[in-house]
Structure formats: C-alpha cells, structure tokens
C-alpha cells in the first residue's frame, strides 16, 4: 500500500474474510461506530461519496451502497437523491417519518424477498 493512501485513510478498516458477516455489514458497523462516537462524523455532516468510501474500504461501490442502506434503515443517516448521505440528528428528528428514499428501498427489499419466497415455494411444489 502506498504511503499516500495510508495518510489519506489513517482509520482504514480492512474487511475480514473470516468474519461471518458480509462485507457490507462490516462497513456499516464501522461507519455506525464512527458516527456514534462523534469523532469522525457528527449530526449534519456529509459523509464521503460512495466512490470515496469504496476506495477507503477497498471494496466495490455497491457494497458501500448496501452498507449505507443499513445505516438509513437504522435512522443514522439521511440520503438526498443524487446528492449525498448526511448524518441524522436523532434529537432534532425524533418522530419524523423516514425519507421517501428509505421507504422505497425498504419496499424494494420486501418485494425482492417476496419474489425469492415465491420462487422457493414454486420449486418445492414442482418436487412434489
């Protein structure tokens, strides 16, 4: 690893291949820690871009997207379509409904899971 990279990302967390959690959950947990500690990110702060986080963690951008989706579900970040992710201020936003992007993502996940279940049921019915 080049020294410039080490200086740019002194907090770099490597993805542990022996960890039973998928990479996106390892990243989500690390970002959650960094948000909750307040040392790296505070309420209202803009998170680095997906591309920058992918470079920082040395993973694919889609993996970062999945990690950020987890943080959105947990209410730690808000997303502004096409702009960025921001750390939520839990105190100010208590009782506020999730943003439309979060709801759309949740709905898409539920639909995907439902389709997977339908496919599994169909395959079981074919066996009988």
N, C-alpha and C positions, 0 to 999 in steps of 0.2 A: 504494500500500500504506500502511495506517495505521501511525503510529509505534508504537502499542501492539503491533501484530503483529511489527514489526521487533525490538522489545525482547524479546518473548516467545520469538522464534526467531532469535537472532543468527547461528546456524550454518546457516540455511536454505540448502538446495541446490535450485536450480531444475532441473527436468527439461529436458534439452537435446533439443529436437525434431530436431536434426541428428545426434544420436548414433545410430548404427545399433542400439544395444542398446535393448530395450524398457524402458519406464519402470520396471517392477518390478526389473529388473536394475540400473538406475542407483541406485535406492533401496537395494537390497540391498548394492551395492558401497559406498555411502556409510555405511550402518549398520555394515558389516563394518569399514571404516576406523575408525569411531568406537569400536567395540568393541575392536579390536586395539590401538589406541593407548592405551586405558585412560583417556583424558582425559574422555570423556563417560560411558562405561559400563564397569563392572568386573564380574568374576565375582560372581554372586549378585544383581546389580542387576536390578530390574524395569524393563523397557522401557516407554515410554509406551504408552497404549492405541492400538489400531488407529485409532480415530477421531482421537486427538490427533496421531498420525503422519501421517494423511491430511491433516489441517489444516496441519501443519508443512510438508509437501512439496507441498501444494496439488494433491493427486491423489485419486482415488477410494479408498475403504476396501478394495475388492477388490484393487487394485494393491498396497497395503501388505500385505495378506494374502499375496499371491504373493511379495513380497519376503521376508517373514518365513519363508515356507515354504523359500525358498532358504537362508536362514541356518540353519534347522533341519536341512536336508539336509547342510549344511557342518559341523554339530556346534557351531555358535557359540551357539545359543540352545536352550532347552527351552520347551515350552509346557505349560501346565496347563489342560486343557479348561475353558473358561468362566471362567478366572481371568486369566491374563496370560502374557507371554513373559518369560523370565529369561535373563540371560547365563550361559552354562555356564562352569564352572571346569574347563578342559581338564586340568589337573594332577590334580585330585581324581577326575574321572570317566573317566580313561583306562581303556579296556577295558569300560566299561559299555555295554550294549546300548541302541540308540535307544529312545526312549519310544514307547508304543503309538500316539500321535497321529502321530508321524513315519512309522511303518511303515504306518499306514492311509492317510496322504496319498500315500506312495510307491506303494502298491498301487493307489490310485485313479488316479494318473497313468499307471501302466503299463497299467491296464485301458482308460483313455481312449485312450492311444496305440495299443494293440492294436486297438481298435474303429476308429480312424482308418485304420489299415493295412488292416483288413478291408474298409472302405468303398472305399479306393483300389483294392485288388485286384478287388473286385466291379465297380467302374466300368471297369477295364481289361478284364475278362473280357467285359463287355457290348459293348465296342467291337469285339471280335474276331469 
